[in-house]
Amino acid sequence: MTQYGVLAASSRTRVFQYLPYLRALGAECRVLTVLPDIAGSQLMVTSQSWRKLLYYAWAAWRTSLCGLRAFWYARKSDLVLIQKVILPAPLRWLFGRCRAPLVYDFDDAIFTTEVRRQNWLAAWKERRNSRGVPAMLQICQLAVVENDYTAAFAACHCPRTLQITGPIDTDHYRPGPDRDRREVVLGWIGSASTLPYLDLIRAPLVELARRCPEVRLHIVGAAGAAIDGIETAAVAWSLEDEVAQLQDFDIGLMPMPDDPWTRGKGGYKLLQYMATGLPVVTSPVGINQQIVDDGGQGYWARSEEEWLERMAALVGDRAMRRRMGAAGRKRVEAVYALGIQQVELGRQLQALAGGRA
């Protein structure tokens, strides 16, 4: 059971991309999706609390409906995987008495009580999550998480944890053709909700553009966004164009603050950049420090001064960009590739399903 459809990165990377492999192992997979893709996209574009309240009420109804359907199928299933869905207490009670082993997957620190947006609706949602995620973990036999931070939390409530960062399909995300062009494109991919993270490096970007007129900024996932002082191209994200957009970058950027929410992030932007052969500059927060060796596949940057220095170094040295980009691609292929991680997940799920009484 997934929280969202295939267009949502969490459901796509944590469930849907595993299905071909699991089916090749002989598993019969049935996927129930709580919220269709269009619903999530509509929520992202509204800032009106009353509309979000209606959305959450509708989502609660959908969650209960899909939960009941999932329980019906679970009675004749060998295993149930729940991706990020927080079931209401009555359904948790039912699933807790289900004979099929339960697996809970979550890719962010959705259990945190930190209020990232100062309004009552966000506060209510995060309080609900802080209670609901532990309750979900307590009825499951295995938790699948993305990093050490979320694994430590899951281990307090679930008997077994499996850490899978990403994974990323390295057959799909590949380096683009080498281009001989004067401009250097700094790229960022994300969503409207994470676009404010770019504000953390607004001043370094503007100063870099002043020093290096060949620099351009390319934003994917927030059409119409712009930073005054640097030439910016901003486009909407689409599954069909995503790889081509990434391949147009020369350097991948991942700035973010250090807080309880971001420490739970899985670094998927970095995996996308590195799989497409890009050097990266990133805030050394959470798992980012494990994915990127400072000076290896890219650079860490903590302060505005470091961001300016690291970006300028890459802008001015094409050979270094190629070297670090190749190292990043190699790292992803060896550690974070779908082909590697799906084997371990399949093994764990088979072991659980095989142990059913």
C-alpha positions in Angstrom: 0.0 0.0 0.0 1.6 3.3 -1.1 0.9 6.8 0.1 1.1 8.3 -3.4 1.2 7.3 -7.1 4.2 6.7 -9.3 4.8 10.5 -9.9 5.7 10.9 -6.2 9.4 10.3 -5.7 8.9 8.4 -2.4 6.4 5.9 -3.8 8.2 5.6 -7.1 11.6 4.9 -5.6 10.5 2.9 -2.6 7.9 0.7 -4.1 7.1 1.0 -7.8 10.6 0.6 -9.2 11.0 -2.7 -7.2 8.0 -4.4 -8.8 9.6 -5.8 -12.0 12.3 -7.4 -9.9 9.9 -8.8 -7.3 7.7 -10.2 -10.0 10.7 -11.8 -11.7 11.3 -13.6 -8.4 7.8 -15.0 -8.7 6.0 -12.7 -6.4 2.4 -11.7 -7.2 2.3 -8.0 -6.3 -0.9 -6.0 -5.8 -0.5 -2.2 -5.2 -3.1 -0.1 -3.5 -2.5 3.7 -3.7 -4.1 6.0 -1.1 -3.7 9.3 -2.9 -3.6 9.7 -6.7 -0.9 11.8 -8.2 -3.1 14.7 -9.1 -4.2 15.0 -5.5 -0.7 15.6 -4.2 0.1 18.1 -7.0 -3.0 20.1 -6.2 -2.1 20.3 -2.5 1.3 21.6 -3.3 -0.1 24.7 -5.1 -2.4 25.9 -2.4 -1.5 27.9 0.6 -5.1 28.2 1.9 -5.6 26.3 5.2 -9.2 25.6 4.6 -8.5 23.9 1.3 -5.7 21.8 2.9 -8.1 20.9 5.7 -10.6 19.6 3.2 -7.8 17.7 1.5 -6.7 16.1 4.7 -10.3 15.1 5.5 -10.6 13.5 2.1 -7.1 11.9 2.5 -8.3 10.4 5.8 -11.3 8.9 4.1 -9.1 7.5 1.4 -6.7 6.1 3.9 -9.4 4.2 5.7 -10.9 2.9 2.5 -7.6 1.7 1.1 -6.7 0.3 4.6 -9.8 -1.8 4.7 -9.1 -3.1 1.2 -5.5 -3.9 2.1 -6.7 -5.8 5.2 -9.1 -7.8 3.0 -6.2 -8.8 0.7 -3.8 -9.3 3.6 -5.8 -12.2 4.9 -4.7 -14.2 1.8 -1.3 -12.7 1.3 2.2 -13.8 2.4 3.4 -10.3 3.2 2.1 -6.7 3.4 4.3 -3.6 2.7 3.0 -0.3 3.8 4.8 2.7 2.4 4.5 5.9 4.5 0.8 5.4 5.2 -0.3 6.1 8.8 -3.4 4.1 9.4 -6.1 5.1 12.0 -6.1 3.2 15.3 -8.9 0.8 14.5 -7.1 -0.3 11.3 -3.8 -0.6 13.1 -5.6 -2.9 15.6 -6.8 -5.1 12.7 -3.5 -5.2 11.0 -1.8 -6.0 14.3 -3.8 -9.3 14.3 -3.0 -10.1 10.7 -1.2 -13.4 10.0 0.8 -11.9 7.1 4.1 -10.2 8.2 4.0 -6.4 8.0 6.7 -4.2 6.6 6.7 -0.4 7.1 8.8 1.8 4.7 9.3 5.6 5.2 11.9 7.8 3.5 11.8 11.0 5.5 11.8 12.0 9.2 8.0 12.1 9.1 8.0 11.3 12.9 9.5 14.7 13.8 7.4 17.2 15.8 9.3 20.2 14.4 6.9 22.6 12.8 8.4 23.7 9.6 5.5 26.0 8.7 4.1 28.1 11.5 0.4 27.4 11.2 -2.0 25.2 13.2 -2.7 22.8 10.4 1.0 21.9 10.0 1.4 21.6 13.7 -1.6 19.2 13.9 -0.2 17.1 11.1 3.2 16.8 12.7 1.7 15.9 16.1 -0.3 13.2 14.4 2.8 11.9 12.7 4.8 11.9 15.9 2.3 9.5 17.4 1.2 7.6 14.3 4.6 6.5 13.0 5.7 4.8 16.2 2.3 3.1 16.3 2.7 1.8 12.8 6.2 0.5 13.5 5.0 -1.3 16.5 2.7 -3.6 14.5 5.3 -4.4 11.9 8.1 -7.0 11.8 10.5 -5.0 9.6 11.1 -1.2 9.0 12.8 -0.1 5.8 14.4 3.3 6.1 16.9 5.6 4.3 19.6 6.6 6.7 21.1 6.1 10.2 19.0 8.8 11.7 15.6 7.3 10.7 17.0 3.8 11.4 17.8 4.7 15.0 14.2 6.0 15.5 12.7 2.9 13.8 14.8 0.5 15.9 13.1 1.9 19.1 9.7 0.7 17.9 10.3 -2.2 15.4 12.3 -5.5 15.9 14.2 -5.3 12.6 15.3 -2.5 10.4 16.8 -2.4 6.9 18.5 0.7 5.6 18.2 1.3 1.8 19.3 4.7 0.6 17.6 5.6 -2.6 18.0 3.4 -4.5 18.6 4.9 -7.9 18.1 3.2 -11.3 21.5 3.7 -12.9 20.3 2.3 -16.2 17.7 5.1 -16.4 19.8 7.9 -14.9 22.9 8.1 -17.1 25.5 10.8 -18.0 24.5 12.8 -21.1 26.7 13.6 -24.1 29.8 15.7 -23.5 29.1 19.3 -24.5 31.6 21.9 -25.5 29.9 25.1 -24.4 31.0 28.3 -22.7 28.3 28.6 -20.1 28.4 26.5 -16.9 25.0 25.4 -15.6 24.4 25.1 -11.9 21.4 22.8 -11.4 18.9 22.2 -8.7 16.0 19.7 -8.8 13.2 19.5 -6.3 9.7 20.8 -5.5 8.0 24.0 -4.5 8.2 22.9 -0.9 12.0 22.6 -0.9 12.6 25.6 -3.1 13.2 27.9 -0.1 16.4 25.9 0.6 17.9 27.7 -2.4 17.6 30.9 -0.5 20.3 29.7 1.7 22.8 30.2 -1.1 21.2 33.2 -2.8 24.0 35.6 -2.0 26.8 33.2 -3.1 25.0 32.5 -6.4 24.6 36.2 -7.1 28.3 36.9 -6.3 29.4 33.9 -8.4 27.4 35.2 -11.3 29.1 38.6 -10.9 32.5 37.1 -10.9 31.8 34.5 -13.6 29.4 35.8 -16.3 29.3 32.3 -17.9 27.3 30.9 -15.0 23.6 30.0 -15.4 21.1 28.6 -12.8 18.7 25.9 -13.9 15.8 25.0 -11.6 13.7 21.9 -12.2 10.5 21.5 -10.2 9.5 25.1 -9.6 8.5 26.7 -12.8 8.7 30.5 -12.7 11.2 30.7 -9.9 14.1 33.1 -10.2 16.9 34.6 -8.3 17.7 38.2 -9.1 21.3 38.7 -10.1 21.9 35.4 -11.9 20.4 34.2 -15.2 17.9 31.6 -14.2 15.8 29.0 -16.2 13.1 27.4 -14.1 10.9 24.6 -15.5 8.2 22.3 -14.1 9.2 18.8 -13.3 8.0 15.9 -15.4 8.9 12.2 -15.2 9.5 12.1 -19.0 11.9 15.1 -19.1 13.7 14.6 -15.7 16.8 12.8 -17.0 17.3 15.2 -19.9 17.0 18.1 -17.6 19.6 16.7 -15.2 21.9 15.9 -18.1 21.9 19.6 -19.0 23.4 20.5 -15.7 27.2 20.9 -15.2 27.1 21.0 -11.4 24.5 19.7 -9.0 23.5 21.7 -5.9 21.9 20.5 -2.7 21.8 23.2 0.0 19.6 22.7 3.1 19.5 23.6 6.8 20.5 21.3 9.6 17.4 20.4 11.6 15.5 17.3 12.7 13.6 17.2 9.4 16.5 17.5 7.0 18.6 15.0 9.0 16.1 12.4 8.0 16.4 13.1 4.3 17.8 10.4 2.0 20.0 12.5 -0.3 18.1 11.5 -3.4 19.0 14.7 -5.2 22.7 13.8 -4.8 22.1 10.3 -6.2 20.3 11.8 -9.2 23.2 14.2 -9.8 25.9 11.6 -9.4 24.2 9.0 -11.5 24.1 11.5 -14.4 27.8 12.1 -13.9 27.7 15.5 -12.2 30.0 16.9 -9.5 28.0 18.2 -6.5 28.1 20.8 -3.9 26.1 20.0 -0.8 25.4 20.9 2.7 27.0 18.2 4.9 23.7 17.3 6.7 22.6 13.8 7.6 23.4 11.2 5.0 24.8 13.7 2.6 28.1 13.2 4.4 28.1 9.5 3.6 27.0 9.9 0.0 29.7 12.5 -0.9 33.3 12.5 0.2 34.4 16.1 0.5 36.8 16.7 -2.4 35.9 13.3 -3.9 32.6 13.3 -5.8 32.1 17.0 -5.0 32.3 19.3 -2.1 30.7 20.0 1.2 29.8 23.6 2.0 28.6 25.0 5.4 28.8 28.7 5.1 28.1 31.2 2.4 31.8 31.7 1.9 32.4 28.0 1.5 29.5 27.8 -1.0 31.0 30.6 -3.1 34.5 29.1 -2.9 33.4 25.5 -3.8 31.1 26.5 -6.6 33.7 28.9 -8.1 36.4 26.1 -8.0 34.2 23.8 -10.0 33.0 26.5 -12.4 36.7 27.3 -13.2 37.9 23.8 -13.7 36.2 21.6 -16.3 38.7 18.7 -15.8 37.9 18.6 -12.1 34.2 18.6 -12.9 34.7 15.6 -15.2 36.9 13.8 -12.6 34.5 14.3 -9.7 31.5 13.5 -11.9 33.0 10.2 -12.9 33.8 9.4 -9.3 30.2 10.1 -8.3 28.9 7.9 -11.0 31.2 5.1 -9.9 30.1 5.5 -6.3 26.4 5.3 -7.1 26.9 2.2 -9.2 28.8 0.5 -6.4 26.6 1.4 -3.4 23.3 3.0 -4.2 22.2 1.3 -7.5 18.7 -0.2 -7.8 20.3 -3.4 -9.1 22.2 -3.9 -5.8 19.6 -2.7 -3.3 16.6 -4.6 -4.8 18.5 -7.9 -4.2 18.8 -7.2 -0.5 15.2 -6.1 -0.2 14.0 -9.2 -2.1 16.0 -11.4 0.2 14.6 -9.8 3.3 11.0 -9.9 2.1 11.3 -13.6 1.0 12.7 -14.4 4.5 9.7 -12.8 6.1 7.2 -14.3 3.8 8.7 -17.7 4.2 8.4 -17.5 7.9 4.7 -17.1 7.9 2.9 -19.6 10.1 
